[in-house]
Amino acid sequence: MLATFLPVFASTILQRYEFLKIQKEPSSADWF
């Protein structure tokens, strides 16, 4: 069960990370 869940979880995390990174790029000064 874990073997099938892990890839989906990893891809979801990766997509969210990419999305947040794209959102952060233009206004990184507001985040830091």
C-alpha distances in whole Angstrom, upper triangle without the diagonal:
4,5,5,6,9,11,12,12,15,16,17,18,20,22,23,24,26,27,29,30,32,33,35,36,40,40,39,42,41,38,40
4,5,5,6,9,10,10,12,14,15,16,18,20,21,22,24,25,26,28,30,31,32,34,37,37,36,39,38,35,37
4,6,6,7,9,10,11,13,15,16,17,19,21,22,23,25,26,27,29,31,32,33,37,38,36,40,39,36,37
4,6,6,7,9,11,12,13,15,16,18,19,21,22,24,25,27,28,30,31,33,36,37,36,39,38,35,37
4,6,5,6,9,10,11,12,14,16,17,18,20,21,23,24,26,27,28,30,33,34,33,36,35,32,34
4,5,5,6,9,10,10,12,14,15,16,18,20,21,22,24,26,27,28,31,32,31,34,33,30,32
4,5,5,6,8,10,10,12,14,15,16,18,20,21,22,24,25,27,30,31,30,33,33,30,32
4,5,5,6,9,10,11,12,14,15,16,18,20,21,22,24,26,29,30,29,32,31,29,31
4,6,5,6,9,10,11,12,14,15,16,18,20,21,22,24,27,28,27,30,29,26,28
4,5,5,6,9,10,10,12,14,15,16,18,20,21,22,26,26,25,28,28,25,27
4,5,5,6,9,10,10,12,14,15,16,18,20,21,24,25,24,28,27,25,27
4,5,5,6,9,10,10,12,14,15,16,18,20,23,24,23,26,25,23,25
4,5,5,6,9,10,10,12,14,15,16,18,21,22,21,24,23,20,22
4,5,5,6,9,10,10,12,14,15,16,20,21,20,23,23,20,22
4,5,5,6,9,10,11,12,14,15,18,20,19,23,22,20,22
4,5,5,6,8,10,10,12,14,17,18,17,20,19,17,20
4,5,5,6,9,10,10,12,15,16,15,18,18,15,17
4,6,5,6,9,10,11,14,15,14,18,18,16,18
4,5,5,6,9,10,12,14,14,17,17,15,18
4,5,5,6,9,11,11,11,14,13,11,14
4,5,5,6,9,10,9,13,13,11,13
4,5,5,8,10,10,14,14,13,15
4,6,7,8,9,12,11,11,14
4,6,6,5,9,9,7,10
4,6,6,9,10,10,12
4,6,9,9,10,12
4,5,6,7,9
4,5,5,6
4,5,5
4,6
4
